[in-house]
Amino acid sequence: MRRSETIRLGDLVRQAIKENNLQDGLDADRIKTIWAEETGEHIAKLTKEIVFDKGKLYVSIKSSSIVRNEILLIRNELVKRINARLGRKFVKEIIVR
């Protein structure tokens, strides 16, 4: 039997993501790419680890106190920019280690 209505593949994928509650995991993974794009090449190279857990983005920086302080100064702006790129309020705060 043929289906009378055509469903676009993109719509089908979005529906599967929503039904299986996969959006949080996908966004948590996307944050790593967004971090590198929003902070620039220099800070991205000095970033050792990025972990997202329950609204908090934990970022480990390689031994550069200058970069660490720079991130601390702009972290609220980074939260806004990351959330804007994700299209929802997902990251609540950035914690620099």
Secondary structure in CASP SS format (residue, H / E / C, confidence):
PFRMAT SS
TARGET T0000
AUTHOR 0000-0000-0000
METHOD secondary structure of the structure
MODEL  1
M C 1.00
R C 1.00
R C 1.00
S C 1.00
E C 1.00
T C 1.00
I C 1.00
R C 1.00
L H 1.00
G H 1.00
D H 1.00
L H 1.00
V H 1.00
R H 1.00
Q H 1.00
A H 1.00
I H 1.00
K H 1.00
E H 1.00
N C 1.00
N C 1.00
L C 1.00
Q H 1.00
D H 1.00
G H 1.00
L H 1.00
D H 1.00
A H 1.00
D H 1.00
R H 1.00
I H 1.00
K H 1.00
T H 1.00
I H 1.00
W H 1.00
A H 1.00
E H 1.00
E H 1.00
T H 1.00
G C 1.00
E H 1.00
H H 1.00
I H 1.00
A H 1.00
K H 1.00
L H 1.00
T E 1.00
K E 1.00
E E 1.00
I E 1.00
V E 1.00
F E 1.00
D E 1.00
K C 1.00
G C 1.00
K E 1.00
L E 1.00
Y E 1.00
V E 1.00
S E 1.00
I E 1.00
K C 1.00
S C 1.00
S C 1.00
S H 1.00
I H 1.00
V H 1.00
R H 1.00
N H 1.00
E H 1.00
I H 1.00
L H 1.00
L H 1.00
I H 1.00
R H 1.00
N H 1.00
E H 1.00
L H 1.00
V H 1.00
K H 1.00
R H 1.00
I H 1.00
N H 1.00
A H 1.00
R H 1.00
L H 1.00
G C 1.00
R C 1.00
K C 1.00
F C 1.00
V C 1.00
K C 1.00
E E 1.00
I E 1.00
I E 1.00
V E 1.00
R C 1.00
END
